[in-house]
Structure formats: structure tokens, C-alpha cells
Amino acid sequence: MLRLLGRPESKNFSVELGGADSKVGGGALPLLELPSCALCLLPGRLSAHFMEAWLRACDPPVITRLEKDRILLDVRTIQEKEMKTVAQAIKDLGALDNKE
């Protein structure tokens, strides 16, 4: 994912990779957590709440998780064929000129 993003230079947010716990959810093990990797968007000029809402409003929607005032995109849940679409949505978010 970082390869597709490059290093977006934006005052809107910064990007880093980090570890995450990914919930399996449902079935016999609804509370089971798997170690995963997450792309984290750390607020800059844009708030985490704005970024989450903006990404969900994309077509197709980019579903994220808001945790500790940062946006997490669990790489385990993004299919290979979706990587370019998600990367482009993040680039577009970084290019926004308007403040919330």
C-alpha cells in the first residue's frame, strides 16, 4: 500500500504503518483478534472524524476504523484488487485544499 501511495506530502495528515489487532468477528470466535498491519492516517489540518466520513463517502466507500484519534486501514481487510482504489482515495484526501 505504501508503494502505491508513495509518501504523500500533505498538511492534511501524515501516514505511517503500524501494528494492529484485527477482530475476526462473528461465528464461533467473535472476540478473536489476529495480529495485522494497518496504514495509519494521523490528523494534521483535517480531523480524524472528517477523514473517516470523507473516505466512507467515496465511491466506492473506503471503510476505516477510528482509534485513538487516528484512522486505521487494516491491510488484512483490503483485497489486492482494491489497493489502487484505496490509495487513490487517500491521495485525493491529501490533496483537499479546503479546511473542514
C-alpha atoms as one frame of an Amber mdcrd trajectory, in Angstrom:
protein
   0.000   0.000   0.000   2.797   2.456   0.843   4.371   1.704  -2.533   1.154
   2.793  -4.260   0.816   5.885  -2.072   4.391   6.999  -2.210   4.912   9.485
   0.592   2.028  11.909   0.316   3.214  15.352   1.322   0.168  16.976   2.775
  -0.633  19.220   5.687  -3.955  17.382   5.930  -2.467  14.269   7.572   0.643
  12.137   7.854   0.913   8.430   7.050   2.648   5.628   8.904   2.488   1.848
   9.079   1.783   0.221  12.397   0.678  -2.957  14.044  -2.994  -3.508  14.726
  -5.302  -6.056  16.226  -7.856  -7.195  13.699 -11.109  -8.662  15.011 -12.328
 -11.763  13.226 -15.919 -11.065  14.282 -18.971 -13.300  14.198 -19.208 -17.062
  14.138 -17.761 -19.186  16.931 -14.943 -16.740  17.765 -16.436 -13.222  17.698
 -13.828 -11.811  20.088 -10.784 -13.435  18.480  -8.125 -10.924  17.438  -5.473
 -11.518  14.814  -2.255  -9.538  14.579  -2.340  -7.377  11.477  -0.721  -4.377
   9.858  -2.520  -1.066   9.475  -1.974   2.033   7.430  -2.486   4.919   9.869
  -3.570   8.419   8.910  -2.563  10.848  11.649  -4.552  14.101  11.699  -2.926
  17.289  10.577  -5.149  20.003   9.178  -8.046  17.518   8.856  -9.565  15.816
  11.882  -9.813  12.047  12.139 -13.629  12.293  12.140 -13.627  14.326   8.918
 -11.214  11.905   7.198 -13.278   8.891   8.217 -16.517  10.452   6.930 -14.857
  11.645   3.710 -13.387   8.207   2.933 -16.718   6.491   3.652 -18.407   8.894
   1.223 -16.080   7.879  -1.636 -17.380   5.760  -4.497 -16.698   3.003  -3.674
 -16.603   3.693   0.076 -13.334   3.174   1.941 -14.188   1.683   5.318 -11.790
   2.632   8.096 -11.520   2.359  11.842 -11.163   5.372  14.125  -8.903   4.585
  17.071  -7.052   6.942  19.408  -7.751   9.946  17.135  -6.235   8.301  14.068
  -7.618   6.487  11.061  -6.653   2.833  10.644  -6.947   0.906   7.421  -6.455
  -2.765   8.270  -4.382  -4.131   5.404  -5.732  -7.640   6.090  -9.196  -6.485
   5.007  -8.174  -4.827   1.724  -8.070  -7.128  -1.272  -5.220  -6.799  -3.763
  -7.594  -5.602  -6.485  -8.789  -2.804  -4.144  -5.345  -1.416  -3.286  -5.167
   1.109  -6.156  -8.666   2.412  -5.409  -7.896   2.880  -1.708  -4.530   4.500
  -2.456  -6.160   6.951  -4.873  -8.821   7.881  -2.304  -6.088   8.626   0.249
  -4.159  10.714  -2.298  -7.334  12.658  -3.098  -7.920  13.261   0.610  -4.373
  14.554   0.946  -4.938  16.970  -1.934  -8.015  18.627  -0.389  -7.440  22.359
  -0.073 -10.475  23.231   1.995 -10.495  23.113   5.760 -13.406  21.323   7.421
